[in-house]
């Protein structure tokens, strides 16, 4: 009998040749996030007004978009995937759910969504906290599981199966194979500068809005204050002259004491400019025009409407489209594998001018058929629309 085995190659499994190197040191153990997400969120989102407003602007704008479901080129007015995104779980509506996902991406660089399935169909979606999630890389370099830690307890989500229970969204990180890079981390120096300026201003107000200085003793030569006099002077300064309640109280000096200011004024330190520059850097990292955050001296757009349109085009739509594509790829198999989510840009008021200009150009094109015009404006073709 003729041996044909030499004419055929053994069955091969497709995989990346470098992925195994990524997981070489993992050995199935949870890989901890290489930075303190909690500290970044506390110092940024919870203590900085610019970060807080920038994150809220992006998250709320993405949460307010209207989604469309397509199966190939056909648009569906109703679809189970649209219903799931609109009502992801009993505690959140679709807008609140998407706001949580986007806020996690902006603050931690990572967002994790859990799918609860029943009879092979996803029934609920939950946004999980990134600071509690750990990636468990497999032998092929891809995450084989995710560990979720709460109060000393851990739950492992195995990624095997037709529908993996966890969707991991990340911002691009050039030096990490599993975790994303947060805009907040890129803005951390500007955030620290802005917070330090605010803390300095608060301390100055608490100190009667006066810069620090020194009491110089100019009494008889070779004479010094006794220990008792020194302690009494410190106590009186702290009790009678420091703090907001003592603002404007004149300093009563005796015994050859003289007050000498030692620190620079806010003008000398260029205090306000440094604070505004830090605020602009923070806005830049989050993709929000400074005008929308009320930062003075940066009116590079013709008006507020133009700044808002640039914000929608350059920041909101890319994030929303990426989330829609990720949800479609992740959950599409449960609905036949061809469904996809897309943002309905016709419902975004800030883009009304762009939409009207597009319609005018397409309508004025005599070389396009009705269906070609409909496709160019984002609509499905209709029967009999291939004629001029």
C-alpha positions as CSV (number, residue, x, y, z in Angstrom):
1,X,0.0,0.0,0.0
2,X,1.3,3.4,-1.0
3,X,2.3,5.6,2.0
4,X,0.9,9.0,1.2
5,X,1.8,10.6,4.6
6,X,4.9,12.2,3.1
7,X,2.7,14.1,0.6
8,X,0.6,15.7,3.3
9,X,1.5,18.0,6.2
10,X,0.3,17.3,9.6
11,X,-2.5,19.5,10.8
12,X,-1.3,22.8,12.1
13,X,-2.7,25.2,14.6
14,X,-2.4,28.8,13.8
15,X,-0.8,31.0,16.5
16,X,1.6,33.8,16.9
17,X,5.3,32.6,17.0
18,X,6.1,35.4,19.5
19,X,3.1,35.2,21.7
20,X,4.6,32.3,23.8
21,X,7.5,34.6,24.6
22,X,5.1,37.1,26.1
23,X,3.7,34.6,28.5
24,X,7.0,32.8,29.2
25,X,7.3,34.1,32.7
26,X,3.6,34.1,33.6
27,X,3.0,30.3,34.1
28,X,-0.7,30.9,34.5
29,X,-0.3,33.4,37.4
30,X,-2.2,36.7,37.7
31,X,-0.1,39.6,36.3
32,X,-0.6,42.6,38.5
33,X,-1.1,46.1,37.0
34,X,2.3,47.9,36.9
35,X,1.0,51.1,38.6
36,X,-1.3,52.3,41.3
37,X,-4.7,53.0,39.6
38,X,-6.2,53.9,43.0
39,X,-3.7,56.7,43.6
40,X,-4.1,58.1,40.0
41,X,-7.9,58.1,40.4
42,X,-7.8,59.7,43.8
43,X,-5.3,62.5,42.9
44,X,-6.8,63.0,39.5
45,X,-10.5,62.4,39.2
46,X,-11.4,62.9,42.9
47,X,-9.2,65.9,43.7
48,X,-8.7,67.8,40.4
49,X,-11.6,69.7,38.8
50,X,-10.1,69.7,35.3
51,X,-9.6,65.9,35.2
52,X,-13.1,65.4,36.7
53,X,-14.8,67.6,34.2
54,X,-12.8,66.2,31.2
55,X,-13.6,62.6,32.1
56,X,-17.3,63.5,32.7
57,X,-17.5,65.3,29.3
58,X,-16.1,62.3,27.4
59,X,-18.0,59.7,29.3
60,X,-21.4,61.4,29.1
61,X,-20.9,62.3,25.4
62,X,-20.2,58.6,24.6
63,X,-23.1,57.5,26.9
64,X,-25.6,59.7,25.1
65,X,-25.0,58.4,21.5
66,X,-27.7,56.4,19.7
67,X,-26.7,53.0,18.4
68,X,-27.8,51.4,15.1
69,X,-27.6,47.6,14.4
70,X,-26.6,46.4,10.9
71,X,-26.7,42.9,9.6
72,X,-24.5,43.2,6.5
73,X,-25.8,46.3,4.7
74,X,-29.3,46.0,6.2
75,X,-30.2,48.3,9.1
76,X,-32.5,46.9,11.8
77,X,-34.9,49.1,13.7
78,X,-34.9,46.6,16.6
79,X,-32.4,44.0,17.6
80,X,-31.7,42.0,20.8
81,X,-28.2,43.4,20.9
82,X,-29.6,47.0,20.8
83,X,-32.0,46.0,23.6
84,X,-29.0,44.6,25.6
85,X,-26.9,47.7,25.2
86,X,-29.9,49.9,26.1
87,X,-30.7,47.9,29.3
88,X,-27.5,46.1,30.2
89,X,-28.4,45.2,33.8
90,X,-31.1,45.9,36.4
91,X,-29.0,48.6,38.2
92,X,-27.9,50.7,35.1
93,X,-29.4,52.0,31.9
94,X,-27.3,52.0,28.7
95,X,-26.0,55.6,29.3
96,X,-24.8,54.9,32.8
97,X,-23.2,51.6,31.7
98,X,-21.3,53.2,28.9
99,X,-20.2,56.2,31.1
100,X,-18.7,53.7,33.5
101,X,-16.8,51.9,30.7
102,X,-15.4,55.1,29.2
103,X,-14.5,56.5,32.6
104,X,-12.5,53.4,33.4
105,X,-10.7,53.7,30.1
106,X,-9.8,57.3,30.7
107,X,-8.7,56.8,34.3
108,X,-7.1,53.4,34.2
109,X,-6.4,52.7,30.5
110,X,-8.5,49.5,30.9
111,X,-12.2,48.6,31.0
112,X,-13.6,45.2,31.7
113,X,-17.2,44.1,30.8
114,X,-18.7,40.9,32.1
115,X,-21.4,39.1,30.1
116,X,-24.0,37.0,32.0
117,X,-25.3,34.4,29.7
118,X,-28.4,32.1,29.7
119,X,-28.9,29.4,27.1
120,X,-25.9,30.7,25.2
121,X,-27.3,34.2,24.9
122,X,-25.9,37.2,26.8
123,X,-28.6,38.6,29.1
124,X,-26.8,41.2,31.2
125,X,-23.6,43.3,31.0
126,X,-21.7,44.7,33.9
127,X,-18.7,47.1,34.0
128,X,-16.1,45.8,36.5
129,X,-13.6,47.9,38.3
130,X,-10.1,47.8,36.7
131,X,-8.2,48.1,40.0
132,X,-9.7,44.7,41.1
133,X,-9.0,42.8,37.9
134,X,-5.9,40.9,37.0
135,X,-4.9,39.3,33.7
136,X,-3.8,35.6,33.7
137,X,-1.8,35.0,30.5
138,X,-1.9,31.6,28.9
139,X,0.8,29.6,27.2
140,X,-0.1,31.2,23.9
141,X,0.4,34.7,25.2
142,X,-3.2,35.7,25.2
143,X,-5.2,36.0,28.5
144,X,-6.7,32.6,29.4
145,X,-8.5,33.9,32.4
146,X,-9.2,37.0,34.5
147,X,-9.0,37.1,38.3
148,X,-11.4,39.6,40.1
149,X,-10.4,40.4,43.7
150,X,-12.7,41.9,46.3
151,X,-12.1,42.0,50.1
152,X,-9.6,39.1,50.1
153,X,-11.8,36.9,47.9
154,X,-11.2,36.1,44.2
155,X,-13.3,35.0,41.3
156,X,-11.7,33.6,38.1
157,X,-13.3,34.1,34.7
158,X,-12.1,31.5,32.3
159,X,-12.0,32.8,28.7
160,X,-12.5,29.4,27.1
161,X,-15.8,29.0,25.3
162,X,-17.7,30.3,22.4
163,X,-18.5,33.5,24.3
164,X,-15.7,34.6,26.7
165,X,-17.3,36.1,29.9
166,X,-14.9,39.1,29.9
167,X,-14.3,41.8,27.3
168,X,-11.1,43.7,28.0
169,X,-10.9,47.1,26.4
170,X,-7.6,49.0,26.5
171,X,-5.9,52.2,25.3
172,X,-2.7,51.5,23.4
173,X,0.4,50.9,25.6
174,X,3.7,50.8,23.8
175,X,5.5,48.9,26.6
176,X,2.9,46.5,27.9
177,X,1.4,43.4,26.3
178,X,-1.8,43.1,28.4
179,X,-2.7,46.4,30.1
180,X,-3.5,49.8,28.5
181,X,-2.0,53.2,29.1
182,X,-4.4,55.7,30.7
183,X,-4.6,59.4,29.5
184,X,-4.6,60.2,33.2
185,X,-1.2,58.6,33.6
186,X,0.2,60.7,30.7
187,X,-1.2,63.8,32.4
188,X,0.1,62.9,35.8
189,X,2.8,65.6,35.9
190,X,0.4,68.2,34.9
191,X,-2.2,67.0,37.4
192,X,0.4,67.1,40.2
193,X,1.4,70.7,39.1
194,X,-2.2,71.8,39.1
195,X,-3.0,70.2,42.5
196,X,0.2,71.7,44.0
197,X,-0.8,75.1,42.8
198,X,-4.3,74.7,44.3
199,X,-2.8,73.5,47.6
200,X,-0.4,76.4,47.6
201,X,-3.2,78.8,47.0
202,X,-5.3,77.2,49.8
203,X,-2.4,77.3,52.2
204,X,-1.8,81.0,51.4
205,X,-5.5,81.8,52.1
206,X,-5.3,79.8,55.4
207,X,-2.3,81.9,56.3
208,X,-4.2,85.2,56.0
209,X,-3.3,85.4,52.3
210,X,0.2,86.5,53.2
211,X,3.5,84.8,52.0
212,X,5.7,83.2,54.6
213,X,8.3,85.3,56.3
214,X,10.6,85.6,59.3
215,X,10.7,87.5,62.5
216,X,14.1,89.1,62.9
217,X,15.3,90.0,66.3
218,X,17.2,93.3,66.3
219,X,17.6,94.0,70.0
220,X,20.7,94.7,72.0
221,X,23.8,93.2,70.5
222,X,24.7,89.7,71.7
223,X,21.2,89.4,73.2
224,X,19.0,86.4,72.3
225,X,15.5,85.2,73.1
226,X,15.2,82.9,76.0
227,X,13.5,79.5,75.6
228,X,10.4,80.7,77.3
229,X,10.2,83.8,75.1
230,X,10.8,81.8,72.0
231,X,8.0,79.3,72.8
232,X,5.6,82.1,73.7
233,X,6.3,83.9,70.4
234,X,5.6,80.7,68.4
235,X,2.4,80.0,70.3
236,X,1.1,83.6,69.8
237,X,1.9,83.5,66.1
238,X,0.0,80.2,65.6
239,X,-3.0,81.2,67.7
240,X,-3.4,84.8,67.0
241,X,-2.2,85.5,63.5
242,X,-2.4,82.4,61.4
243,X,-5.5,81.0,59.7
244,X,-8.4,82.5,57.7
245,X,-10.2,83.8,60.8
246,X,-7.2,86.0,61.6
247,X,-6.9,87.5,58.1
248,X,-6.0,91.2,58.1
249,X,-5.1,91.2,61.8
250,X,-2.1,93.5,62.4
251,X,1.0,91.9,63.8
252,X,2.0,93.5,67.1
253,X,5.8,93.4,67.5
254,X,7.8,94.2,70.6
255,X,11.3,93.9,72.0
256,X,13.2,94.7,68.8
257,X,11.3,92.2,66.5
258,X,10.9,93.0,62.8
259,X,8.9,91.1,60.1
260,X,10.7,90.2,56.9
261,X,8.9,88.6,54.0
262,X,10.9,85.7,52.6
263,X,8.9,84.2,49.7
264,X,8.1,85.4,46.2
265,X,4.7,86.8,45.3
266,X,2.3,84.8,43.0
267,X,3.2,87.3,40.2
268,X,6.9,86.6,40.6
269,X,6.3,82.9,40.5
270,X,4.0,83.2,37.4
271,X,1.5,81.3,39.5
272,X,-1.6,81.7,37.4
273,X,0.1,81.0,34.1
274,X,1.7,77.8,35.4
275,X,-1.7,76.6,36.7
276,X,-3.5,77.4,33.4
277,X,-0.7,75.7,31.4
278,X,-1.1,72.5,33.5
279,X,-4.9,72.7,32.9
280,X,-4.3,72.9,29.2
281,X,-2.0,69.9,29.2
282,X,-4.6,67.9,31.1
283,X,-7.3,68.8,28.6
284,X,-4.9,67.9,25.8
285,X,-4.3,64.4,27.2
286,X,-8.1,63.7,27.4
287,X,-8.8,65.1,24.0
288,X,-11.1,67.9,25.3
289,X,-10.7,71.5,23.8
290,X,-9.8,73.8,26.7
291,X,-12.6,76.2,25.8
292,X,-15.1,73.5,26.8
293,X,-13.5,73.3,30.3
294,X,-13.5,77.1,30.8
295,X,-9.8,77.4,30.7
296,X,-8.9,81.1,29.8
297,X,-6.4,82.2,27.3
298,X,-6.8,79.2,24.9
299,X,-9.5,80.3,22.5
300,X,-8.0,78.7,19.4
301,X,-11.4,77.8,17.9
302,X,-13.6,80.4,16.2
303,X,-16.4,79.7,18.7
304,X,-17.8,77.3,21.2
305,X,-19.7,75.4,18.5
306,X,-16.6,74.7,16.5
307,X,-14.8,73.5,19.6
308,X,-17.7,71.2,20.4
309,X,-17.7,69.8,16.8
310,X,-14.0,69.1,17.0
311,X,-14.5,67.4,20.4
312,X,-17.2,65.1,18.9
313,X,-15.2,64.3,15.8
314,X,-11.8,63.8,17.3
315,X,-12.6,62.2,20.7
316,X,-16.1,61.0,21.2
317,X,-16.8,59.3,17.9
318,X,-13.5,57.3,17.9
319,X,-14.1,56.0,21.4
320,X,-17.7,55.2,20.8
321,X,-17.0,53.5,17.4
322,X,-14.3,51.4,19.0
323,X,-16.6,50.3,21.8
324,X,-19.3,49.4,19.3
325,X,-16.9,47.4,17.2
326,X,-15.6,45.5,20.3
327,X,-19.1,44.7,21.5
328,X,-20.1,43.5,18.0
329,X,-17.0,41.2,17.7
330,X,-17.5,39.9,21.2
331,X,-21.3,39.3,21.3
332,X,-21.9,39.0,17.5
333,X,-21.5,35.2,17.5
334,X,-24.5,34.8,19.8
335,X,-26.6,36.6,17.2
336,X,-25.4,34.9,14.0
337,X,-22.0,36.5,13.7
338,X,-22.8,39.3,11.2
339,X,-24.5,41.9,13.4
340,X,-22.5,45.1,14.1
341,X,-23.2,48.2,16.1
342,X,-22.6,51.7,14.7
343,X,-23.1,55.2,16.1
344,X,-26.1,57.1,14.6
345,X,-24.3,60.3,13.8
346,X,-27.6,61.8,12.4
347,X,-28.8,62.1,16.0
348,X,-25.7,64.2,17.2
349,X,-26.7,67.8,17.1
350,X,-23.1,69.1,17.0
351,X,-22.7,67.4,13.6
352,X,-25.8,68.9,12.0
353,X,-23.8,71.3,9.9
354,X,-21.5,68.6,8.6
355,X,-24.4,66.4,7.8
356,X,-26.3,69.2,5.9
357,X,-23.2,69.9,3.8
358,X,-22.8,66.2,2.9
359,X,-26.4,65.9,1.9
360,X,-26.1,69.0,-0.3
361,X,-23.0,67.7,-2.1
362,X,-24.5,64.3,-2.7
363,X,-27.8,65.7,-3.9
364,X,-26.0,68.0,-6.3
365,X,-24.1,65.1,-7.9
366,X,-25.9,64.1,-11.1
367,X,-23.7,61.1,-11.9
368,X,-24.8,59.2,-8.8
369,X,-27.8,56.9,-8.7
370,X,-30.4,57.0,-5.9
371,X,-28.8,54.0,-4.2
372,X,-25.3,55.4,-4.5
373,X,-26.5,58.6,-2.9
374,X,-28.1,56.6,-0.1
375,X,-25.0,54.5,0.5
376,X,-22.8,57.7,0.5
377,X,-25.0,59.2,3.3
378,X,-25.1,56.0,5.4
379,X,-28.5,54.5,4.3
380,X,-29.2,51.1,2.8
381,X,-30.1,50.8,-0.9
382,X,-33.8,50.4,-1.9
383,X,-35.4,48.5,-4.7
384,X,-35.4,50.3,-8.0
385,X,-32.9,52.8,-6.8
386,X,-30.1,51.9,-9.3
387,X,-31.4,54.2,-12.0
388,X,-30.6,57.9,-12.3
